[in-house]
Amino acid sequence: MSSEEFEKLHEIFKSLYEELKLMPDRAFKVHGEERKRLVRSFDERQGEAEEVLQGMEEELRAAPPSYRNAMSTKLRLYRRDLGKLQRDMKNSAPGFGSPSQPVQGSHHGIYSSQNQQSTHLQSQRALLLQGTDALNNASQSIERSQRIAAETEQIGTDIIEELGEQREQLDRTRNRLVNTGENLSRSRKILRAMSRRLVTNKLLLAVIILMELAILGAVVYLKFFRGR
């Protein structure tokens, strides 16, 4: 188990239980004062066993959750066995409730009262343990939810940062496209200007050629035909 103290209490209870389980048979066989002494001894040992079980319950509440189920099962079995011994002892001394034996009746009344108190305490402790387990389960569920929420928040932050980077990339791409469009517009204007200049140069060249041909024709005419 998880607690050395729980193991020590476990050994003490086993020792008390071994002593208690022999008493019902002995009480059935004896009578008178010897039976009274045996019942008193049983009550004392049974009280000690109850104290040991209470100590084990305290150790159970302080134990880690992974060990509690096994410890709680063992504790319930011990209480069941102790209750069975109490019933066996009551059946072994049937005369203690009669009016002719007031002392014995007193022991029987104490025994019944202790049995009822023990049962009530057992039910309260069981409810307390169930509530503690439910609280632990709720705490673990809240921790898991908080962890998932933190992971989700981190994922959302990462996505927002990634979207911001993508937006910056898109802005840079758009700016480059705008610059490219402006460059293309300037290139078109330059090409149009070059095309106009080329046409103008061709026309000028044609005019110059025509003028040179006209001058050449005039020279030939003047030199060869006019002199005749």
Disulfide bonds with the S-S distance in Angstrom:
none
